[in-house]
Amino acid sequence: MRVPRIALISEHASPFAVLGGVDSGGQNVYVGQLAKHLARLGYPVDIFTRRDSPLLPERAEWVPGVQLIHVSAGPATTIRKEDLLPHMEVFTAVVLDHCRQTPYDLIHANFWMSGLVAAEIKKALGIPFVITFHALGRVRRLHQGQADQFPDRRFGIEDELVQLADRIIAECPQDRTDLLELYGADPDKITIIPCGFDPAEFWPLDKTLARVALGLAPDQPLLLQLGRMVPRKGVDTVIRALSRLQTRSALMPHLLIVGGESAQPDPKITVEIGRLQAIAAEEGVSDQITFVGQRGRDVLRYYYSAADIFITTPWYEPFGITPVEAMACGTAVIGSRVGGVKFTVADGETGYLVTPNDPAAIADRIAQLYAQPQRLHQLQNQAIQRANSLFTWEKVTDAVARLYDQVITAHQPERFPLQAHRLIERRFTGLLTTLQTCRAALPRGILAVAQTLYTCFANQHKLLICGNGGSAADAQHLAAELVGRFRALDRPGLPALALSADTAVLTAWANDAGYDQVFARQVEAFAQSGDVLLAISTSGRSRNLIQALKTAHQRGIYCIGLLGGDGGEARSLVDQLLLVPSGDTQHIQEVQILILHLLCELVEQQWMGWHSPAQRLPQTTPPYTPEPNALETDALETDSLADHPLVAPVPPGAPNGPAPKRQPLVSTPYPD
């Protein structure tokens, strides 16, 4: 059964966009990271976004498993998202045509206009959809008033989407509350799943090194504001806080402001920068502020790590990814007590929350943290812990995937859950990886063990096999193949005894002497000079196996270990070692059964004679000695076998071999 295919719609926010501009921010990151991590889970993902440049191809691979589809809707140039609604009809038609040609199992809409597209597709094709609003129209209008330039139609469309969506992802508790109180959403439809950060992208750098890399003074107190350059982000409040700080403290921290429409902070290109520069001049703090301009995500961790404190004080914020990224880099946060910020920043633990538009409160917290360096250091460490425990994209994507599973299963109840598909993919991938490792490491060792078994049988000796649980079943399986047959139809039975097969002996001796001795006792009873003991274990740590090997050594019995992991204590007790180097018990067992089948076939072919001399097993008398630099798993850790009579090259009774000679039974009277 195929893995479900997901369509992500994000009409104005492409993961390909450079961040920091008016319409490039958290949603771009969300869509790109979610798609990338879904692909790692095995989902094929297509992202539909509007083509805003004639240079963009219609289709491109974003990362392996993720296709970026640029939809031609309106002129191929930048259009403010406030002006995109008239182009959504064409956008919908193009995406609908793709959906008719490609069997998507679920659509994830991002933002209300993408939701409009998903709703129309659901009406036409019945494909379920999940929506993340990222920002709600009524909340925006409440905070921005007439500055909000989205059309009023947005409110009615959002009302309809709340009813039509199969599930709604709220990015924080406040987002859920707004959906319930302002839109009358069904609470059972809402799942809170936050945004995240990628630990491979954001981690704590040494503060001094980060500053040197950015050309900053190593010892200067440093504040950071980073994000989109729009008024609602409240950067002007941070600037005014610097002015308040001057009146109550000798502290003179420097503020870096990262963001804008261009790499150079040009107020003609980014109007908000011009407004903020004017405020800085008015407040008399221009010398304490550097407008950095737009920066790529590959260098943002240097800015986060260089700062002592990250400040984000928006009027409202549906989630806000930048505080999480700052915490991941080990920087304490001063943030507004709004929306997602009050969810991500733990007040008094990873930073402090303040009322929006309150420069004095920000100044107080800045002064407090610089006056208490140990406290600041504590907040920084706790910020790292909180970010990594709650907000990694891996955790976020797992939660989103579970939600997808619920929606798709509800629409197609006969299907297995999506976790089942991912489980199958993981198990096959894990097994293939283990097989490739063993394929490179073990062939020569397998040949040598096969030669040992062949020589044992050729000299009319027997093989004893022991193991626990699944390994006990493998022991009995191997014995059955050898006593019976594997592929050859006309060979004699080969003497092999599984020590796990006799339940009466096992339970009697476990009851009388303890389970640790159940195999050792049978080695005492059955093993004779020239016999071989094969111990099968995924860990090499089972006490009854260890005791059996020790008893075998005491009686001069040659020992082979088919082990997993690091081999445990058993690896030091065997003369020949075949080690499956994996930490996954399941994959160890799967490879071990392959090795046992190979041993059966190799011994059987040697017994029956190969088609040509070149096809015979190497005539290696154990112990096999590896060439220099051979892998440890290929080596056979062994003592000398000089005293072991395992030398016959052709078995008695085999084609072209001597007639079999039975050893006479020797009767030993019981002592009086």
C-alpha positions, -999 to 999 in steps of 0.1 A, spaced: 0 0 0 14 34 -10 24 60 15 -1 89 17 8 120 -3 4 154 13 -2 188 -4 9 218 15 -6 251 3 10 284 12 0 310 -14 22 338 -3 49 322 19 74 301 1 102 282 19 124 295 -10 119 332 1 146 351 20 133 359 55 130 392 72 108 411 46 73 424 51 57 391 39 85 367 47 87 353 82 75 325 104 51 310 79 78 305 54 99 286 80 69 266 92 60 253 57 96 246 47 106 228 79 73 208 82 77 196 46 113 187 51 106 167 82 75 150 67 97 138 39 121 123 64 92 104 78 86 90 43 57 112 31 58 125 -5 51 162 -1 42 189 -27 42 226 -17 20 249 -38 29 286 -36 24 315 -59 50 322 -86 63 357 -78 93 358 -102 96 350 -139 129 332 -130 112 305 -109 106 272 -125 71 257 -125 84 227 -104 116 222 -84 128 199 -58 130 217 -25 147 189 -6 146 151 -13 109 141 -12 95 176 -14 85 192 -47 80 230 -48 52 239 -73 50 275 -84 15 284 -94 11 311 -120 -17 333 -106 -14 370 -114 18 387 -125 51 369 -118 62 396 -94 59 405 -57 23 413 -46 14 423 -11 -6 395 6 -33 420 13 -39 423 -25 -37 386 -34 -74 376 -29 -84 385 -65 -58 360 -78 -70 331 -57 -96 319 -82 -69 312 -108 -46 298 -81 -74 274 -70 -81 263 -106 -44 254 -111 -41 235 -78 -74 217 -84 -61 205 -118 -29 192 -101 -51 174 -75 -71 157 -103 -39 143 -117 -21 135 -85 -38 114 -58 -33 135 -26 -46 120 6 -47 152 26 -42 190 21 -26 212 47 -36 248 41 -15 276 56 -32 310 60 -68 318 52 -64 323 14 -47 288 12 -77 275 32 -100 290 6 -82 269 -20 -83 238 1 -120 242 8 -129 244 -29 -108 213 -36 -126 195 -8 -160 204 -23 -149 192 -57 -128 161 -50 -136 152 -13 -99 155 -2 -99 163 35 -79 193 47 -62 206 78 -56 243 83 -31 264 102 -42 300 101 -9 315 113 -29 347 120 -66 353 124 -83 383 107 -104 394 137 -74 393 160 -54 414 135 -82 439 131 -86 442 168 -49 452 172 -42 471 140 -75 488 134 -75 508 102 -39 498 95 -52 463 87 -56 465 49 -70 430 43 -105 430 28 -135 425 51 -143 394 31 -116 377 51 -138 374 82 -166 355 64 -141 332 46 -125 324 79 -159 316 95 -166 292 67 -131 276 69 -135 270 106 -167 250 98 -154 231 67 -119 222 79 -115 186 91 -90 197 118 -75 231 128 -40 234 142 -37 261 168 -1 272 174 -6 281 211 -33 282 237 -42 318 229 -47 308 193 -72 281 204 -90 306 227 -94 331 198 -108 304 175 -133 294 202 -144 329 213 -142 349 180 -151 321 155 -172 297 174 -149 268 164 -157 232 175 -132 225 203 -129 189 192 -115 201 159 -87 221 174 -53 206 182 -25 227 197 8 221 179 35 247 182 61 258 157 96 246 162 133 250 154 158 227 139 187 217 162 209 212 131 203 249 123 202 265 158 225 256 187 245 276 213 278 290 199 305 304 221 294 340 226 329 355 221 335 335 189 300 344 176 308 381 181 342 379 165 326 362 135 302 391 132 328 417 137 314 428 171 331 439 202 336 408 225 328 425 258 301 450 249 266 444 264 245 433 234 208 431 227 191 416 197 158 422 179 153 400 148 123 395 125 100 411 100 101 449 98 65 458 103 50 481 130 31 454 149 64 437 158 69 466 183 106 473 175 99 510 183 91 499 219 126 483 222 142 515 209 123 536 235 134 512 262 170 520 255 162 557 261 145 548 294 175 527 304 198 558 300 178 577 326 181 551 353 214 533 347 250 538 334 245 507 314 249 513 276 240 481 258 241 481 220 210 469 200 212 450 168 181 450 146 181 423 120 156 422 92 143 441 62 138 438 25 175 441 15 209 431 28 217 467 34 193 486 57 178 509 32 148 529 44 138 535 8 134 498 3 121 490 38 99 518 50 97 506 86 135 510 90 132 547 81 104 551 107 125 533 134 156 553 126 136 585 131 124 572 165 160 563 175 171 599 166 142 614 185 151 593 216 188 601 214 199 565 211 210 563 174 246 556 184 234 525 204 216 509 175 228 491 144 203 482 117 218 451 102 195 445 73 183 411 59 203 380 67 201 344 56 191 317 80 225 301 78 240 330 99 212 338 123 225 314 150 256 337 152 234 367 159 213 348 185 244 334 202 262 367 202 234 385 221 231 386 258 193 391 256 168 386 227 139 411 228 106 405 210 77 428 219 50 426 193 15 440 199 2 404 192 18 373 179 0 341 167 32 321 176 66 337 170 94 314 159 122 338 168 120 334 206 123 296 202 153 300 180 169 324 204 163 301 233 178 272 213 210 293 209 212 298 247 198 334 248 174 346 274 143 363 260 123 394 270 90 391 252 55 405 251 28 388 272 8 380 241 -2 350 219 25 325 212 53 344 230 37 339 264 35 302 255 71 297 244 89 320 269 85 306 305 83 338 326 111 338 352 126 305 338 138 313 302 133 350 303 107 376 312 73 386 299 62 423 297 31 442 287 31 453 251 40 489 243 57 493 277 93 506 272 98 511 310 91 475 317 116 464 291 142 487 305 137 474 340 142 438 329 173 446 309 188 464 339 179 436 362 194 409 341 227 428 336 229 434 373 225 397 380 249 379 357 244 345 375 206 348 370 211 357 334 233 326 329 207 304 346 179 317 323 202 310 293 207 274 303 170 268 310 162 284 277 182 257 259 165 229 278 130 242 272 136 247 235 150 212 230 124 195 251 93 210 236 99 228 203 121 208 179 107 204 144 110 166 148 86 167 177 63 192 160 62 171 128 55 139 147 24 156 162 13 169 129 17 134 113 -4 119 140 -31 145 133 -29 137 95 -33 100 105 -65 107 123 -80 127 95 -71 103 67 -82 73 87 -115 90 94 -120 95 57 -107 61 47 -113 39 78 -103 7 59 -67 19 57 -40 11 82 -29 42 102 -1 63 87 22 52 115 19 17 101 33 28 67 61 47 85 69 17 106 72 -5 76 95 19 59 117 23 90 120 -14 95 130 -22 59 155 7 59 170 -5 92 173 -41 81 188 -31 48 214 -9 66 223 -38 89 224 -63 60 248 -40 40 271 -37 71 272 -75 75 275 -81 38 308 -62 39 321 -76 72 310 -113 76 314 -134 44 349 -148 52 338 -155 88 307 -173 76 328 -194 52 352 -204 81 323 -213 104 307 -234 76 341 -252 72 342 -259 110 307 -274 109 314 -294 78 346 -308 93 327 -316 126 301 -336 107 326 -352 84 344 -367 115 311 -381 128 308 -356 156 277 -335 164 266 -299 168 250 -287 200 230 -255 197 217 -232 225 198 -200 227 169 -183 246 136 -171 233 138 -163 196 173 -177 196 160 -209 210 136 -211 181 165 -204 158 185 -232 174 156 -257 168 152 -243 133 189 -249 125 188 -284 140 157 -293 119 174 -281 87 206 -302 95 189 -333 107 164 -331 79 175 -312 48 178 -277 35 180 -279 -3 196 -312 -11 172 -341 -15 195 -371 -10 220 -364 17 221 -382 50 210 -365 82 236 -344 101 237 -348 139 225 -315 154 208 -311 188 190 -280 200 194 -278 238 162 -258 241 140 -286 226 135 -309 256 111 -292 279 112 -319 305 150 -315 309 148 -277 309 120 -275 335 135 -302 357 170 -287 359 157 -252 361 136 -262 391 164 -282 407 195 -262 400 184 -229 385 178 -216 349 214 -205 346 224 -241 344 199 -256 320 223 -256 290 255 -263 309 240 -295 323 232 -307 288 267 -299 276 279 -321 304 256 -348 294 259 -348 256 291 -331 245 320 -353 235 355 -346 222 352 -333 186 317 -319 191 310 -282 185 288 -259 206 270 -230 188 256 -203 210 230 -179 195 222 -146 213 213 -111 203 233 -97 232 258 -123 244 248 -116 280 224 -145 289 237 -163 320 227 -198 309 246 -192 277 277 -180 295 276 -210 318 272 -234 288 303 -219 271 324 -221 302 314 -257 307 322 -265 271 357 -249 274 363 -270 306 355 -301 285 376 -291 255 345 -285 233 350 -260 204 326 -230 207 311 -208 180 292 -176 189 265 -161 166 260 -129 186 247 -93 182 254 -59 196 289 -58 211 288 -95 218 287 -91 256 306 -115 278 300 -144 254 324 -130 228 354 -137 250 343 -173 255 340 -184 219 366 -198 195 349 -184 164 327 -153 164 301 -141 140 289 -107 153 259 -88 138 269 -52 147 235 -37 154 217 -24 185 183 -34 172 173 -69 185 148 -74 157 174 -67 129 200 -88 147 176 -118 147 167 -112 110 203 -112 100 211 -142 122 185 -164 105 200 -155 72 234 -165 85 220 -198 97 205 -205 64 238 -197 47 256 -221 70 231 -249 62 235 -243 25 272 -241 25 276 -272 47 251 -291 25 268 -281 -7 302 -291 6 288 -324 17 272 -332 -16 301 -319 -36 302 -287 -57 299 -286 -94 336 -278 -99 367 -276 -77 366 -238 -79 332 -238 -62 343 -257 -31 346 -241 2 381 -228 10 399 -257 27 405 -238 58 411 -258 89 398 -239 119 408 -216 134 405 -192 105 430 -164 108 420 -130 92 443 -110 70 458 -79 86 432 -51 90 403 -74 87 371 -62 104 367 -75 139 334 -90 130 352 -109 103 379 -122 126 375 -155 145 387 -151 181 401 -185 189 425 -207 206 444 -234 187 424 -263 174 454 -286 172 438 -310 196 404 -310 179 400 -339 154 381 -317 128 402 -326 98 383 -348 73 381 -330 39 354 -354 25 327 -368 47 322 -406 49 292 -416 29 294 -385 6 298 -389 -31 334 -401 -39 341 -404 -1 351 -435 19 325 -457 34 312 -446 67 327 -461 98 307 -463 129 325 -459 162 316 -489 185 296 -481 215 316 -485 246 297 -497 276 309 -483 309 295 -501 340 280 -481 368 302 -480 399 292 -503 427 
